[in-house]
Amino acid sequence: MATKTSFAQSNSQLSLQDAEERLLGEFLQPAGYKGLYGFHKYWGKKPAECVSFLIESLSKEGDLIVDPFIGHGTIAREALARGRRIIGGDLNPAAIAITRLLVKPPAARALQDALNEIEKKTRIEIEDSYQTSGGIASHFLWDDEMLLEVWSKGSSRQLDKGPATDDDAADALSWNSYHAQLLRPLALFNNGRINTRSNFSWPDLFCGRAIRNIELLYSAILEYPTEIRNALLCILTSSVGQMSKMVFAISNRGGNTKGPKTEVGSWVIGYWRPKLHFEINAWNCFSNKAGKLIKSLNSRGLSRHEYVTDASQIDEVVQKRQSCAVVNSDAVQLLSGLGDDTVDLIVTDPPHGDRIPYLELSEMWNAILGQSAVFESELVVSDAKNRNKNEVAYEYGLGKILSLMCDKIKSEGLIAIMFNASIEESWSALASFDTRLNFAGAFPMAYSSGSVVQDNRAGSLKHDYVLIYTKGSNSHHMPFLESIPGWTCKLPSPQI
Ligand SMILES: C[S@@+](CC[C@H](N)C(=O)[O-])C[C@H]1O[C@@H](n2cnc3c(N)ncnc32)[C@H](O)[C@@H]1O
């Protein structure tokens, strides 16, 4: 068990007990997503404090950690910051783009230079499209296809809000004849739970003006070399939600007595397009997000790490010639490419049954990245009937992956799986696992207090569990983990 050594190594100035208590305290009550971790709204991302607690508790410096479902990539950054080697994979190109940004962010100065150039190339043209009788508009309030209000930045800090004129409406509607020229078509499914249809196209989600402006930004971004381009594309994917028809309007909040008041909401998980919605100036959305990223780069604490990107190169990390791999790959393929008994720790967070259909939700981002996701390989239970992603296939897939994980960890290695699901069947693979594995125990893991919606349905789960498995007949004594509040030797049952 690595706990004692690693705590001592990384916190030499603190007493062992203080360090353990601090980490445990942060694990139990993680703060909101800060800096780089707050920049992109990736689905189901885990709090940095929880991830770093697991790394510190379950591995030591120099160890090889694998996460085949790396998602937002927090674990890759936290592992590198603690001197571990990390091999991360994900089927979702959007997840890989964000993980690569986290592992090797560009220098703030270089990104700022690129943003200044992009501003010179695109801003005037974009803002021209928002020119109204009251100046350059920042927001348009729509009721379906009817333009109600136009807001613009006035001389004071307040927004000038007024009813739309006939000219504003005619101009706004004239953009609806614009069709995407650079962005590939969307590939979605009939899925009522996330409000999609298989024939969805860009105009279902964005008005023509936003599509044109996204394409202007996209073509300017494509001119940059890989690292800067990836960061710029992440800015674009993280800002398009606010450019879409999915930004709801909040009416009359707080029982306003001075008449109706409308505030700008946000877009939420799923492709819900509210009748009353905002169209927001695309330049403002893009530059706000860019500003957030630059700010977080200025305060970043991780030195720059090279990483390998191809599945055929992961051995470089196993052999200690590189410290990191971030591969766009199916978990089965990634794990199969590793030698048996080579991994010290697998810490991962597979999709939790039907909770979040990652690839369907990320389709908008992947189309903007110019990449296609391999939907057939996704480990998920989806309400999209023609995907055939049901509980049986999910249980079989997860069981297979757990077996592969068992092959790959060393005899003294560990597997930590973050999980929760309200449907009993989703737990099956974790309960009736490969007989070479021992289930050691589990403990609850909080969501971040600033967490985005974890589930989009009523009765959503309130926390996850960390399930610990060991290999073979090794029974590890883990006094520290066993002292975590809520530790249990029984597999948790589905609960909310
Ligand atoms: C629960 S999320 C991981 C979240 C991550 N721990 C974080 O903090 O952001 C699960 C991830 O598994 C990915 N995924 C789904 N099926 C996969 C597969 N067959 N192989 C690899 N990744 C897959 C999804 O794209 C998603 O990013």
The ligand as a Tripos MOL2 file, in Angstrom:
@<TRIPOS>MOLECULE
LIG
   27    29     1     0     0
SMALL
NO_CHARGES

@<TRIPOS>ATOM
      1 C1        -17.6350    9.4060  -16.3630 C.3       1 LIG1
      2 S1        -16.7840   10.0430  -17.7640 S.3       1 LIG1
      3 C2        -15.1630   10.3070  -17.1830 C.3       1 LIG1
      4 C3        -15.1120   11.5940  -16.4410 C.3       1 LIG1
      5 C4        -13.7300   11.9000  -15.9010 C.3       1 LIG1
      6 N1        -13.3820   11.0920  -14.7740 N.3       1 LIG1
      7 C5        -13.6390   13.3800  -15.5260 C.2       1 LIG1
      8 O1        -13.3570   13.7330  -14.3950 O.co2     1 LIG1
      9 O2        -13.8960   14.2110  -16.4150 O.co2     1 LIG1
     10 C6        -16.6800    8.6280  -18.7660 C.3       1 LIG1
     11 C7        -15.9270    8.8190  -20.0660 C.3       1 LIG1
     12 O3        -15.8950    7.5750  -20.7680 O.3       1 LIG1
     13 C8        -15.8500    7.8580  -22.1770 C.3       1 LIG1
     14 N2        -16.1870    6.6030  -22.8890 N.ar      1 LIG1
     15 C9        -17.3770    6.0520  -23.1360 C.ar      1 LIG1
     16 N3        -17.2490    4.8650  -23.7570 N.ar      1 LIG1
     17 C10       -15.9220    4.6550  -23.8960 C.ar      1 LIG1
     18 C11       -15.1430    3.6110  -24.4260 C.ar      1 LIG1
     19 N4        -15.6970    2.5200  -24.9570 N.pl3     1 LIG1
     20 N5        -13.7930    3.7130  -24.3810 N.ar      1 LIG1
     21 C12       -13.2130    4.8250  -23.8400 C.ar      1 LIG1
     22 N6        -13.9010    5.8570  -23.3450 N.ar      1 LIG1
     23 C13       -15.2400    5.7660  -23.3540 C.ar      1 LIG1
     24 C14       -16.7960    9.0150  -22.3390 C.3       1 LIG1
     25 O4        -16.4980    9.7460  -23.4890 O.3       1 LIG1
     26 C15       -16.5310    9.8150  -21.0450 C.3       1 LIG1
     27 O5        -15.6140   10.8390  -21.2680 O.3       1 LIG1
@<TRIPOS>BOND
     1     1     2 1
     2     2     3 1
     3     2    10 1
     4     3     4 1
     5     4     5 1
     6     5     6 1
     7     5     7 1
     8     7     8 2
     9     7     9 1
    10    10    11 1
    11    11    12 1
    12    11    26 1
    13    12    13 1
    14    13    14 1
    15    13    24 1
    16    14    15 ar
    17    14    23 ar
    18    15    16 ar
    19    16    17 ar
    20    17    18 ar
    21    17    23 ar
    22    18    19 1
    23    18    20 ar
    24    20    21 ar
    25    21    22 ar
    26    22    23 ar
    27    24    25 1
    28    24    26 1
    29    26    27 1
@<TRIPOS>SUBSTRUCTURE
     1 LIG1         1 GROUP 0 **** ****
